[in-house]
Amino acid sequence: MAQSIETHSAGGAREQMLSLFGKPWSGVAMLGIFYLILIAVFSVLSPYFLTLRNMLQIGGNVAYIGLMAAAGTPLIIAGGLDLSVAAIAGLTGVVISMLHGMGFPIWIGVLLAIAVAGAIGVVNGLFTTRLRLNPLIVTLGMMSIISGIALVLTGGLTRPLMVPGFNWVGSGRVAGIPIPFVIMMVTFVGLWIVMTKMRFGRYIYAAGGNAEASRLIGIPLEKTVIILYVISAISGAVAGTILGAMLGAAGPTAAGSQLLTVIAAIILGGTSLNGGRGSVWGTLLAVLILGTLNNGLTLLNVSSFWQDVTRGVVLMLAVSLDQIRTRALGE
């Protein structure tokens, strides 16, 4: 009898932990509450924070990071990882600027850069699925290769990208909303539809949840993962295009410093590093939280060095939270 009560109590405790950590929307709700608290704190500390102009600026500034984090979310859910995405963003700007300098229309450079990114995604996918290599090692090596090529092509120098129609993509607005933010939100909505309303979305969760069982029932895991690597790589190209349009320049390492922010946003948003669990809306909220944190600290004249420290602390906390979730679920 005592054993039965003890088992029931343990089951009740487990259900409580599941309600807190296991349901995707509960995690999103917790992030939403934290985001509102963060907004309230910065609103009190700075009179310039809670204005429409500043909030729209935050949305525009985090858009290219959000794009990479959005595409990285289903990849990590499926058990993959892409550390080369920020390097792809840097290479994209270099390719666009070089081709434009040769006299090609700017959009030819954009399309070619996206095609190159897609090819890189295929390579990453093949190495991790067919050769069964660790995705961390594969994409870390690819990041080094891409960064090196970008530096060789530019000599480490920033190249101008001042083309009015092109720059409008980075600085223009639709109904007062920054175009980069609109592109980011369309991406999140599209991925949410794919992951929740389509068969391919079930393949994503199956690949990360139990790959061997999924393979036995006929789910095309290798094809699914390769497609996700291609999507991730293309998101890097689109992010690099937006960043180049915003800055009016292309630097070989322009987005490299944001890789940690991308990974932190995905994990902080509730996506498990072990795969099989996560949501794009959690990632979106995490992106906004990190962007708001940077913006608020800047308005308070906090040194950029301390902002780097803050990003590192957030990443460590995000990984710790992921481990707490994993243990709570008994995985």
N, C-alpha and C positions, 0 to 999 in steps of 0.2 A: 504493500500500500504506500509505504514511504517512498519506495522507488518510483511508483507511478506519479506521486505528487511531485517528486523531484524532476521527473521527465517532463511533466506538464509545465512546471515552472521554467525549466530550461527552454521548452518550446515557446512559452510566452515571451521570454526574454529575447529569443531569436526573432520572433515576429515583430517585437518592438524595434529591434535593430534593423530588420528588413524595412519596416515602415520609414525609418529615418534615412537609411543609406541605400536600400535596394531598389526603390521605385524611382525611375528617372525624374518624374515631375516633382517629387519631394525634394530632390537635390536642387532642381531648378528653382523651386520656391525659396529654399534657403539662400541660394545665390541672389535671388531677387531682393530678399529682405536685406542682405548685406549690402547690396548695391544702393538701396534707398538710404541706408544708414550712412554709407560713404558720401553720397550726395549731400545729405543733411550736414555732415561734419564739415565738408569743404565750403558749403554755403555759409556757415557761421564764421569760418576762418577767413574767407575772402569774399568781398562784395562783388567781385568780377566773375565769380564762378557760375552762379545760377542765372545765366542769361541765355536767351535763345541763340545768340551768336556763338557763345562759347560751347554750348551743348552740340550745336551743329558742327562746330569745328572739331570737337572730340570724335563725332561720328565719321567725319571725312578723314581725319588723321589715322584712325585705326582700321580703315577699310582694307588696305592692302594686307595688313596683318590678319584681319578677320577672314579674308579670302583663303589664305594659306591654312589657317586653323580650321576653317569649315571643311576643306577638302581632306585635311589630315585626320579629322575625327572618324569618318568611316574606315579609313585605312588602319588606324590603331584599334578600332573595334574589331576589325577582321584579323588582328594579330600582327599587323605590319608596323613599319615606322619609316618615316622619310626625313632624314637630316639634310638632304640636299636641296630642299625646296627653296630656302632663302638664297642659296648660291645660284640657283636657276633664275631667280628674280634679278640678281645682279647681272648675270650673263645676258638676260633678255634686253636690258637697257643698252648693253654694249653692242649687241647684234643690231638693234634698231638704229643706234647712232651711227654705226659704221656703214650700214647700207644706205642710210640717208645721206651720209657724207659722200658716198659714191654716186649719188644722183638718183637713187631709187625712191619711189614714193614711200612716205612714212609707213603706210599701212601694209606695204609689201614686207617691210622689215618686221612689223608686228606679226603677220601671218607666218613668216619664216621662223621667227623666234618661238612661236607656239608649236610649230611642227618639230623644231629641235627639242623643245621641252617634252613633247609627246614621245619622241624617240628615246630620250633619257629615261622617261617613266617605264617604257617597255624593257629597257636594259635592267633597270632596278628590279622590275617584276620578275624577269626571267632568272636573274641571279638568285633571288630569294626563293622562288618556287621550284624551278627545274634543278638548280644546283643545291638547293636547300641550305644556302648560306645565311648567317645571321643578318637580319635586315639592318641592325645598327652598324655592323662592319661594312656592309655593302654601300649603304647610303652615306656613311661617313667618308668612305673612300671616294665615292662619286662627288661628294661636296668638295673634297680637296682637288680633284681633277678639274671640276667646273670652275672653281675659284682661281686655280692656276691658269687655266685657259683665258679667263676674263682679264687677269692681270697681264698676261703676255700680250694679248690683243691691244690693250690700252697703254701698256707700259706703266700701269698703276695710276694713270691720270684720269680725271673726270672729263667726259666729253659733253659738249653742249647738245641740247635737244629742244631748241626754241622753235617750235612750229605751231602757230596759233591754233589751228584746228585740232592738233594732237594735244596741246596743252589744255585745251578746253575740257577734255575728258578728265583731267586731274583737278581742275579748278572751277569748272562750270557747275551750274545748278539747274535742277528741274523742279519747278514749283517751290523754289527756295531751299531745296534739299541738295546737298553736295552729290554730284554724280557718282563718285567713288562709293559713297554710302549706299546709294541706290543699287549699284552693281553688287555690293556685298550682300545686301538683303535679298536680292533676287537669287543669289547663289545659295544662301541659307535655306530659303523657301524651297528651291528646287531640290536640294539635297534631302530636306525633310520629307518631301513627297516621295522621292526615290526610296528612302530608308524605311518609310512607314506604310506606303501605299502600293509598292511594287514588289514583285517576286525577288528582284535583285537585292532589295533591302533585307529580305529574310536570309539570303545567301551571305550577306555581310556579317550578320549576327551569328549565323551558324559557323562561319569560318573561324571566328574568334572564340566562340563558345565551346565547340567540340569538333575540331577539324577532322579527326579520324572517323567519328560517327557520321559526320556530314558527307565525307567522301564515300563511305560505304553505301549510303542511300542515294548516291548519284548526283550530289550537288557539285557543280564545276568549280571547285575551290581555286585551282590555279588560274583559271580564266578570270574569276572574280577578283582575285588579289592583283593580277596584272592590270586589270582595268582601273582598280583603285590607285595603283602607282601612277598610271598615266594621268588620271584626274588630278592627283596631287601635284605632279610635275607641271601640268598645264595651269593649275592655280598659281604656281610660282611665276609662270610666264605672264599671266594676266596681272598678278600683283606687281611684277616688275614693270609692266607697261604703265600701270596707273602711277606707280612711284616716279617713273621717268617723266610722265606727263605733269605730275604735281611739282616736281623740282625743276623741270626744264633742263635737266642734265642727267647723264648716265654715269654712275660710278661702279666700278667692278665689284666693290664690296658694299654697295648701297644698302642692301637689306640684311647683310650678314649678321649684324648685331641684334636683329630681331628674332633669330631662330629660337632662343630661349623663351622669348615672349610667346611665340606660337605654341611651343610645346607646353609651356605653363598654362596657357589658356585652355588647351584641350584637356589637360589633366584636372585643372581646377574646375572645369565645367562638368566633371563627373565621369569622364571616359576612363576606363580602367586600362592600365598598362598591360594587364594580362589578357586583354581582349574580351569580346563578348558583351560589353556593357558600355553605354554612353548615349548621348543625344546631342544633336547640333544646337538646340536651344540653350543647353547648358554652356556649350562652347561660346555661343554668341554673348551670353551674359558675362562670362569670364573675360572675353575680349573687351567688352565695354568697361568692366571693372578695372582692368589693367590700364586701359586708355585713360579712364577718369582719374586713376591714381597718379599717373604721370602728369596729366594736365593740372591737377590740384597741387601737386608738389612744385610744379613749375611756377604756378601763380603765387605760391608761398615763398618763392625764391630759394627753394632747396637745391643744392648743388646737383648737377647731373651725375656726379660720382656717387652720391648717396642714392640717387634714383636707380643706378645700376645695382647697388647693394640691396635696395628694396625688391627689385625684380628677382634677384637671386634668392632672397628670403621667401618670396611668394612661391617660387618654383619648388623650394624645399618643402614648404608647407603643403603645396599641392600634391607632391609625391607622398608625403606622410599621410595626408587625407586619403589618398588612393589606397595605401596599405591598410589604414583603419577600416575602410569600406570592405576590402578584400577579406580581412580577418573576421569582420562582423558577419559576412556572408558565408564564412566557413570554407572559402575557396583555397 
